[in-house]
Amino acid sequence: MQNKSYIHKVIEQSIIMLFLIAFFNIDNTNHLNVRLNFYNIWLFLSWICQFYIVKRKIWSLSNLSFLQLGARITQQEHAKYHRKDKWGDNSYANVQHNLSTQRLALWDTNFDMTVNFFIRIGYALLGPIILMFDIVKDLVEMNEHQK
């Protein structure tokens, strides 16, 4: 999930909210019965909170994951042991290194996308709580900067 405009993020979160509302309101005969209950009120409040939450950067694993760390370690080991490659890009070690790096990068991208999707669902379900934590965090940071 690259840098997207604010409107795209709000649309994505709204679609997730619609799916959650449908999930919580479908009865045993697969009919959508929307009622005014705690879950629907909570989801509505959470949807309202999304307008503020999506302004912030969504936490991502793009530079923190174990696979990316593994790719960095592999690159460091390759540079340490293969400083003077006789055969250039066609050597067996270089080809294996390139394949390993590409495979780790692909796994890392898939893992990051999956985690970001579940983080967005968490934001949709826990919107008011996350908003309160963000507001408290901002107030604490403002008080620390004023001292």
N, C-alpha and C positions, 0 to 999 in steps of 0.2 A: 504494500500500500504506500505508494509514493506520495509526494506532496500533492494534495488535492485542495481544491478551493473549498471554502466554508460551506457553500451551498451543496456541493457533492457529498460532503461528510454528513450534513444534516439529512439529506435524502437517504443515504445509506442507513443511518441510524433510524430514520422513520420507517424504512422497509423492515428492518429488524424488529422494530416495535410492533408493526402490523402482524408479523408472523407470531410474535409472542402473545399478542392479544388473541389472535385466532387459536393459538395453542391452548391458552388458559380458558377459552370460552366455548370450545367445541364439546358437545355432550356425547353420550354413548351412542347416539344414532347419527353422528357426524353432522349435526345441525349447529350452526353458529347462533348461540343464545347469549348476546351481550347483556349483562346485567350490571347494575351499580353495586359493586362489592369492593372489598378491600383490594383485591388483586388489580382490578381495573383502575381504581383510583390511584394505586401505587404506580401502575404503568403509565398513567396519564401524567402524574407528577414527574416521573422519571423522563418521560418524553419532553416535558417542559425544561427539565434540567439539561437535556442534551444540547440545547442552544448555547449554553455556556460551556459545557464540558468539551464539545468538539472544537472550541477555539484553541484549547490547549493541545500540545503535541501528544499523540497517543504513544504510550510506551512501546518500544519496539526492541526486538532482539537482534537487529541487523548487525550490530557490532559487538554483542555480548555473548553470543551463543557458543556452545562447546564446539560445534562444527567449525565455526570461523576461527576459534582458537586453535583447533587441530590443523586447519589449513595454514595458519601462520607458523606453527611449530614445524610442519612439513616443509614449508618454504625456507625456514631458517636452517633446518638440517640439510636440505638440498644445497643451499648456498655454502654451507660449511664444508661439506664433503665433496662437492663437485665444482670447485672454483675454476679449474682449468679443463673445461670440456673439450675433448679432442674432436668429437664428431658433431658438435653443435646441436641443433634442434632435432636431428635424426637419431641421436643416441638413445639407447634403450632406457637409460635412467631419466633422460629429459622427457621422453614420451610418457613413461609411467608417472612421472611427477605432474605433467600437465593433465593427464587423465584423472589422477587423484584429486588435484586441485579443482577441476571442473565438477567432479562428482560431489565433493564436499560443498562446493558453492551451490549446487543444485539442491542438495539436501537442506542446506541452510536456508535457502529461499523458501522452500516448501514448509519447513518448520516455522519460519518467521510468519508466513501467511496464515498458517493454522493458528498459531498463538494470537496473532492480531485479531482473527475472527472471534476467538473465545474471549479476548479482552473486550471487544465491542459488545458481545452479548452480556458480559459482566457489567459494562457501563450501562447497558439498556436496563438490566435488572436492578442494579444498585445505584441508579442515578442520583437520587437525593442524598444518599450517604456519601458518595464520592464528591458531590458538590459541597457538602458540609466540610469534609476533610480539606478540600481545595481552599475554601474560604478561610478556615482556621489556619491552614498553612500560610496563606497570604498575609493574614493578620499577624501571625508570629514573625514572619520575615519583615514586615513593615516595622514592627516594634523593635526588632533587633537592629535595623538600619537607623532608627531614630536615636538609639542610645549612643 
